[in-house]
Amino acid sequence: MKFNEIFISSRSASFELDNNDIYYSKEKYDVYIDDKLIKKDVNTNVFSIFNLTPNTKYQIQINDFVKTFKTSFESTVLNVKDFGAVGDGKTDDTYALQAAISSAPDYATIIIPKGTYYISPVFLKSNITLDLKKGATLLGNVDRKNYPIIPAYLTMHDGERVDIGSWEGVPQDIFATILTGIFVENVNIIGEGVVDANAQNSDWWKYPLTKEGGAYRPRGIYINRGKNIGIQGISVKNTPSWNVHPIYCEDVKIIDLYLESDKNSPNTDGCNPESCNGVDIIGVNFSVGDDCIAIKSGKKHEGMNKPIVCQNLNIRNCHMAYGHGAIVLGSEISGGIKNLNVTQCYFEHTDRGLRIKTRRGRGRESVIDNVVFDNIYMDHVLSPFTINMFYNCVDPDKHSEYVWSKEQLPIDDRTPFLGNFTFKNIKADNVHVASAFFYGLPEEPIKSVTIENVEFNVTTEETTPGKPAMMDHLDPMKQQGIIAHNVDKLVIRNTSINNQQGEAVVKTGVKEFILE
């Protein structure tokens, strides 16, 4: 049973089986380190090992396959208990944690042992590892008055404004998150512990879209302009808004996490990479109150820096449940998204599988291109594929005629562009609303959609009609096949649609249609 290392820190490692199984391995397996059994009957394609010794070579074995790996260098280790942290869930441990982080030299590890640490936001710095041990919980303070405000902008020495606070794709004052990193490099957050932002016991969800207290809600983990960031193993839960939000970051690895929010909590997306270059999301388990993964690149407006493309993203071996969308692109997407590959993922009870949300007004730099979904299984996903260029988002003009009009309007600097999309080797059971729903602009159609080796099994049970996309003047529907409007090229190859009501493929404004 071959496998590859996908993450190495000074005290942990993650590995991924080299197979084609979807999230779960078809065969359970045991893991040995230096001939010692450390994990038995593992059933997922991704697994992690913790409590390793820094700068040490190990031998790892599964069945007959053996390989070696070496943990990273560590300069020293600090324990937050030595800085006065109590960990009783009542004492304010913020200053102790911040003192340990601030005192750490480069390439140090800060250990957070078993206990519940009641904290307000702490700020990370470069070249450290934060190790949350099993049984350790960072529990968020319930009073927003104890949360510093991150301003929308910094003004650099040359006069350039750099946005460090962001809300819904726009520079805004935001409350700091209990783990916040700004302009940090070489930071790892690892372990078997929990980041519990404690939003269910505060008023964060009571005021979801307003600046109550002077700023917008914090996230679970917030990294702005980070480089070489690793988040591995931990659980993040009960967040005021998005669970994990890297923005303007490079080389981010989000590995083997568990992200959980109440399914009725507002805007508690799982992981939202925004205007990042090089993001791996591998082995993550999602159960959240909004989209599981939402990829973004800012919202175009006069007060924002030039939008930056979000590109080179790999999503593998993830399990996504009970989100609005499993993988979502937009709607704050003015910088565009390029080179997204999704494979070996399991979508369960989400409203949509792939969900693209864009609209007139996102701009000519809002280009989404080279998106590939391969080897995916979906069960009870209401609409597996949705590409919507009429998204009626929260913008003030969301219901304006300019957004919803199906007339062909002039192409200008407000018009977005959607390129090439490929869906292959996918099975979707218990489809409720529509197998696929693609709606391009009449003036700027979706360029190319290929559906290959896909099996849609529409549910035969009685279902409630729903809308496959959030757009005005769209009637609810149920148990439909593929619906395509305004697509330059639609290829459907070796694909079956079973039990649908009406025609298997309904299309208008499709210039080239290939059915094989």
C-alpha positions in Angstrom: 0.0 0.0 0.0 2.0 3.0 -1.3 1.7 6.4 0.3 3.3 9.8 0.2 4.2 12.5 2.8 2.2 15.6 2.4 3.1 17.6 5.5 6.1 17.5 7.8 6.7 19.8 10.8 9.1 19.5 13.7 6.7 17.3 15.7 4.2 15.9 13.3 3.7 14.4 9.8 0.8 13.7 7.5 0.6 11.1 4.8 -1.8 10.2 1.9 -2.4 6.9 0.3 -1.5 6.6 -3.3 -4.8 5.2 -4.6 -8.0 6.2 -6.4 -10.3 5.6 -3.5 -12.7 8.5 -2.5 -11.8 9.8 1.0 -12.1 6.4 2.6 -9.7 3.6 1.9 -11.4 0.4 0.6 -9.1 -1.5 2.9 -8.4 -0.7 6.5 -4.7 -0.6 7.4 -2.2 -0.4 10.3 0.6 2.1 10.6 4.0 1.3 12.1 6.7 3.8 13.1 10.1 2.2 13.7 8.4 -1.2 13.9 6.0 0.0 16.6 2.2 -0.1 15.9 0.9 3.4 16.4 -2.4 3.4 14.4 -4.7 0.4 13.9 -7.6 -0.1 11.4 -7.2 3.3 9.8 -10.0 3.8 7.1 -9.2 7.2 5.6 -6.8 8.0 2.8 -5.1 10.7 4.9 -3.6 10.2 8.3 -1.4 12.1 10.7 1.2 11.3 13.3 1.9 13.6 16.3 4.3 13.9 19.3 7.3 13.2 17.2 10.9 14.3 18.1 12.3 17.2 16.1 15.1 16.8 13.6 14.8 13.0 13.7 14.6 10.4 11.0 11.8 7.8 11.2 10.8 4.7 9.4 7.1 4.3 8.6 5.4 1.2 7.3 2.0 0.2 6.0 1.7 -3.5 4.9 4.9 -4.2 2.9 5.6 -0.6 1.9 8.3 1.2 3.9 9.7 4.7 3.6 11.6 7.1 5.8 11.0 10.7 6.7 12.7 13.3 8.9 11.0 15.9 11.1 12.0 19.5 10.8 14.5 21.4 12.9 13.4 23.0 16.1 15.5 25.6 18.0 13.8 25.3 21.4 10.5 24.5 23.0 8.3 26.6 25.2 5.3 25.6 27.3 2.5 28.1 27.9 2.2 26.8 31.5 5.6 28.2 32.2 4.3 31.6 31.2 1.4 31.5 33.7 -1.3 29.8 31.6 -3.8 28.0 33.9 -6.0 26.0 31.4 -9.0 25.8 33.7 -11.5 27.2 31.2 -12.2 30.2 33.5 -8.9 32.1 34.0 -8.0 34.5 31.2 -4.9 32.9 29.6 -4.6 35.4 26.8 -1.5 37.2 28.2 0.2 33.9 29.0 -0.2 32.6 25.4 0.8 35.9 23.9 3.9 36.1 26.1 5.0 32.6 25.1 4.5 33.4 21.4 6.3 36.8 21.7 9.2 35.2 23.6 9.8 32.4 21.1 12.9 32.6 19.0 12.9 31.5 15.4 11.9 27.9 14.7 10.7 27.4 18.3 7.6 25.3 19.2 5.1 26.6 21.7 3.4 23.7 23.5 -0.2 24.0 24.6 -0.8 21.0 26.9 -4.1 19.4 27.9 -6.5 21.9 29.3 -9.1 24.6 28.4 -7.5 28.0 27.8 -10.0 30.9 27.9 -8.6 33.5 25.5 -9.2 36.7 23.6 -7.2 37.0 20.3 -3.5 36.2 20.2 -1.2 37.3 17.4 1.2 34.9 15.7 4.6 35.8 14.5 7.0 34.3 11.9 9.0 31.1 12.2 7.1 29.3 15.0 5.1 26.2 15.5 2.0 26.2 17.8 1.4 22.6 19.0 -2.1 22.0 20.5 -1.8 18.7 22.3 -4.7 16.2 22.5 -7.2 17.5 25.1 -6.1 21.1 24.7 -8.8 23.6 23.8 -8.4 27.3 23.0 -11.8 28.7 24.1 -12.9 32.1 22.8 -13.8 34.9 25.1 -17.6 35.6 24.8 -17.3 39.4 25.2 -16.5 41.3 21.9 -15.2 44.2 24.0 -12.1 42.0 24.6 -11.4 41.6 20.9 -9.0 44.2 19.3 -10.1 45.7 16.0 -8.0 45.2 12.9 -8.3 48.3 10.7 -9.2 48.0 7.0 -5.8 49.5 5.9 -2.2 50.1 6.8 -0.4 53.0 5.1 3.1 52.0 4.1 6.1 54.3 4.1 5.7 54.9 0.3 2.1 55.9 0.8 0.6 52.6 -0.5 -2.5 51.5 1.3 -2.4 47.8 2.2 -5.7 46.2 3.4 -5.3 44.0 6.4 -8.9 43.8 7.5 -11.4 42.2 5.1 -15.1 41.4 5.1 -17.0 39.8 2.2 -14.2 40.7 -0.2 -13.9 44.4 0.8 -11.4 46.1 3.1 -13.2 46.6 6.4 -12.5 47.0 10.1 -12.8 43.5 11.6 -12.5 42.0 15.0 -9.2 40.1 15.5 -9.6 36.3 15.5 -8.4 34.2 18.5 -5.5 33.0 16.2 -4.5 35.9 14.0 -1.4 36.2 11.8 -0.6 39.2 9.6 2.6 39.4 7.5 3.9 36.1 9.0 6.0 33.4 7.4 6.9 29.8 8.2 4.1 29.3 10.7 2.6 25.9 11.6 -0.5 25.3 13.8 -0.5 21.6 14.5 -1.8 19.0 16.9 -4.8 17.1 18.1 -6.4 20.0 20.0 -9.3 22.2 19.4 -9.8 25.9 18.5 -13.3 26.5 19.9 -14.3 30.1 19.1 -17.3 29.7 21.5 -19.7 31.8 19.2 -22.7 29.8 20.4 -22.3 31.3 23.9 -21.7 34.9 22.7 -23.6 37.3 20.5 -21.5 36.9 17.3 -24.3 35.2 15.4 -26.9 37.7 16.6 -25.5 40.5 14.5 -24.2 38.6 11.4 -24.0 41.4 8.8 -23.4 44.6 10.9 -20.5 46.4 12.5 -21.9 45.8 16.0 -19.2 47.1 18.4 -17.4 48.9 15.6 -16.2 46.0 13.3 -17.3 42.9 11.5 -17.1 39.4 13.0 -13.9 37.5 13.5 -13.0 34.1 12.0 -11.7 30.9 13.6 -8.1 31.4 12.2 -7.2 34.4 10.1 -3.9 34.7 8.2 -3.3 37.8 6.1 -0.3 38.0 3.7 1.3 34.8 5.1 3.9 32.7 3.4 4.5 29.0 4.0 1.6 28.4 6.4 0.7 25.0 7.7 -2.4 24.1 9.6 -2.6 20.4 10.4 -4.6 18.0 12.6 -6.6 20.4 14.7 -10.3 20.9 15.0 -11.9 24.3 14.5 -15.5 24.9 15.7 -18.1 27.4 16.7 -16.6 30.2 14.8 -18.2 33.7 14.6 -17.9 33.6 10.8 -15.6 31.6 8.5 -13.6 28.9 10.1 -10.2 29.3 8.4 -9.5 32.3 6.2 -6.1 32.7 4.5 -6.0 35.9 2.4 -3.2 37.2 0.1 -1.2 34.1 1.2 1.4 31.9 -0.6 2.0 28.2 -0.1 -0.7 27.2 2.3 -1.3 23.7 3.5 -4.5 22.8 5.3 -4.2 19.2 6.2 -6.3 16.6 8.1 -8.5 19.2 9.9 -12.0 18.8 11.3 -14.1 22.0 10.7 -17.5 22.1 12.4 -20.2 24.8 12.9 -23.9 24.5 13.6 -25.7 24.1 10.3 -28.0 27.0 11.2 -25.1 29.4 12.1 -24.7 32.4 9.7 -21.8 32.5 7.2 -19.7 29.9 9.0 -17.9 28.7 5.9 -15.3 26.0 6.4 -12.2 27.2 4.6 -12.1 30.3 2.4 -8.8 30.9 0.5 -8.9 34.4 -0.9 -6.5 35.8 -3.4 -3.9 33.1 -2.5 -1.3 31.3 -4.7 -0.6 27.7 -3.9 -3.2 26.1 -1.5 -3.5 22.5 -0.7 -6.6 21.4 1.2 -6.2 17.7 1.8 -7.9 15.2 4.1 -10.3 17.8 5.7 -13.6 16.8 7.2 -16.3 19.6 7.0 -19.7 20.0 8.6 -20.5 23.7 8.6 -23.3 26.3 8.5 -22.5 27.7 5.0 -20.2 26.7 2.2 -17.6 24.1 3.0 -14.9 25.6 0.8 -15.4 29.0 -0.8 -12.6 30.3 -3.0 -12.6 34.1 -3.4 -10.5 36.9 -4.8 -12.0 40.1 -3.5 -14.8 42.4 -4.7 -14.1 45.2 -7.2 -14.7 48.7 -5.9 -12.9 52.0 -6.0 -11.4 51.7 -2.5 -9.7 48.3 -3.1 -6.2 47.5 -4.3 -6.0 45.8 -7.7 -7.7 42.4 -7.3 -5.3 39.4 -7.1 -6.1 36.1 -8.7 -6.6 33.0 -6.5 -4.7 30.2 -8.2 -3.1 26.8 -8.1 -5.4 25.1 -5.7 -5.5 21.4 -5.0 -8.4 19.9 -3.0 -8.2 16.1 -2.3 -9.6 13.4 -0.1 -12.0 15.7 1.7 -15.4 14.9 3.2 -18.0 17.7 3.0 -21.3 17.5 4.7 -24.3 19.7 5.3 -22.9 22.9 3.7 -24.7 25.1 1.3 -22.1 24.2 -1.3 -19.3 21.7 -1.1 -16.8 23.7 -3.2 -17.9 27.3 -4.1 -16.2 29.8 -6.3 -17.2 33.4 -5.5 -19.2 35.4 -5.2 -16.4 37.9 -4.2 -14.3 37.0 -7.2 -13.1 40.1 -9.0 -9.5 38.9 -9.1 -10.5 35.6 -10.7 -9.7 31.9 -10.0 -7.4 29.8 -12.1 -6.1 26.2 -11.9 -8.3 24.4 -9.5 -8.1 20.7 -9.2 -10.6 18.7 -7.0 -10.3 14.9 -6.7 -11.2 12.0 -4.4 -13.8 14.0 -2.5 -17.0 12.8 -0.9 -19.9 15.3 -0.9 -22.8 14.5 1.4 -26.1 16.4 2.0 -24.8 19.7 0.6 -27.1 21.9 -1.4 -24.6 21.9 -4.3 -21.4 20.1 -5.3 -19.6 22.7 -7.4 -21.2 26.2 -7.0 -20.0 29.1 -9.0 -21.4 32.5 -8.0 -20.7 35.5 -10.2 -22.6 38.3 -11.7 -22.3 41.5 -13.8 -20.3 43.9 -11.9 -17.5 41.6 -10.8 -15.3 42.9 -13.7 -13.2 41.8 -16.6 -10.5 40.5 -14.2 -13.0 38.2 -12.8 -11.9 35.2 -14.9 -12.5 31.6 -13.7 -10.7 29.1 -15.8 -9.2 25.6 -15.8 -11.4 24.0 -13.2 -11.3 20.2 -13.0 -13.4 17.9 -10.8 -12.3 14.3 -11.1 -13.2 11.1 -9.2 -15.9 12.5 -6.9 -18.9 10.8 -5.1 -22.0 12.8 -4.1 -25.0 11.6 -2.1 -28.1 13.7 -1.5 -26.5 16.7 -3.1 -29.5 18.8 -4.3 -27.8 20.1 -7.4 -24.3 18.6 -8.2 -23.1 21.3 -10.6 -24.2 24.9 -10.6 -22.6 27.7 -12.6 -24.6 30.9 -12.1 -23.7 34.3 -13.7 -26.8 36.0 -12.3 -26.0 35.5 -8.6 -28.2 37.8 -6.4 -25.6 38.4 -3.7 -25.8 40.7 -0.7 -24.6 43.8 -2.7 -27.0 46.7 -2.6 -27.9 46.3 -6.3 -28.5 42.5 -6.0 -32.0 42.7 -7.3 -31.3 45.4 -10.0 -32.3 44.8 -13.6 -28.6 45.1 -14.5 -27.9 42.0 -12.5 -31.0 39.9 -13.5 -31.7 40.9 -17.0 -31.5 38.1 -19.5 -31.1 40.5 -22.4 -27.8 40.8 -24.1 -26.0 43.8 -22.6 -22.8 45.4 -23.8 -19.5 43.9 -22.6 -17.6 46.4 -20.6 -15.2 46.5 -17.6 -17.9 45.1 -15.3 -18.5 41.9 -17.3 -17.0 38.6 -15.8 -15.7 35.7 -17.8 -16.0 32.0 -17.3 -13.7 29.7 -19.2 -13.2 25.9 -19.2 -14.8 23.4 -16.7 -14.3 19.7 -16.7 -16.3 17.1 -14.6 -15.3 13.5 -15.0 -15.5 10.2 -13.3 -18.2 11.3 -10.9 -21.3 9.5 -9.4 -24.1 11.6 -7.9 -26.8 9.6 -6.1 -30.1 11.0 -4.9 -30.1 14.2 -6.9 -33.1 16.4 -5.7 -33.3 19.5 -7.8 -31.2 19.5 -11.0 -28.4 17.3 -12.1 -26.5 20.3 -13.5 -27.5 23.9 -14.0 -25.4 26.2 -16.1 -26.5 29.8 -16.8 -24.1 32.1 -18.6 -24.6 35.7 -19.7 -26.0 36.2 -23.1 -23.2 38.7 -23.9 -20.5 36.5 -22.3 -21.5 32.8 -22.4 -19.6 30.1 -20.4 -16.9 29.0 -22.8 -16.7 25.3 -22.3 -18.3 22.6 -20.1 -17.3 18.9 -20.4 -19.1 16.2 -18.5 -17.5 12.8 -19.0 -18.0 9.4 -17.3 -20.6 10.8 -15.0 -23.7 9.1 -13.5 -26.6 11.2 -12.2 -29.2 9.2 -10.3 -32.1 11.5 -9.5 -34.0 10.5 -6.4 -37.3 8.7 -6.9 -38.6 9.8 -3.5 -41.0 12.8 -3.2 -39.0 15.9 -2.9 -39.6 19.6 -2.2 -39.0 21.9 -5.2 -35.9 24.1 -4.9 -33.8 26.5 -6.9 -30.5 25.1 -8.2 -29.0 28.7 -8.2 -29.6 31.9 -6.3 -30.9 34.2 -9.0 -34.0 36.3 -9.5 -36.9 35.1 -11.7 -36.0 31.4 -11.5 -38.9 29.1 -10.7 -38.3 26.3 -8.2 -37.9 22.8 -9.8 -37.2 19.3 -8.8 -35.7 16.0 -10.2 -34.4 17.7 -13.4 -31.6 16.6 -15.7 -29.0 18.9 -17.2 -30.1 22.5 -17.9 -27.7 24.7 -19.9 -28.2 28.3 -21.0 -25.7 30.4 -22.8 -22.7 28.0 -23.1 -20.4 28.2 -26.1 -19.5 24.5 -26.0 -21.2 21.7 -24.0 -19.7 18.2 -24.2 -21.6 15.3 -22.6 -19.7 12.0 -23.1 -20.4 8.6 -21.6 -22.8 10.1 -19.1 -26.2 8.7 -17.8 -29.0 10.6 -16.2 -31.5 8.4 -14.5 -35.1 9.0 -13.2 -35.2 12.6 -14.2 -38.5 14.4 -14.9 -38.7 15.6 -18.5 -35.8 15.8 -21.0 -32.4 14.7 -19.9 -30.8 17.8 -21.4 -32.5 21.1 -21.7 -30.5 23.8 -23.5 -30.8 27.3 -25.0 -28.1 29.5 -26.3 -25.6 26.5 -26.6 -23.6 27.1 -29.7 -21.9 23.7 -29.9 -23.3 20.6 -28.4 -21.5 17.3 -28.5 -23.3 14.2 -27.1 -21.3 10.9 -27.3 
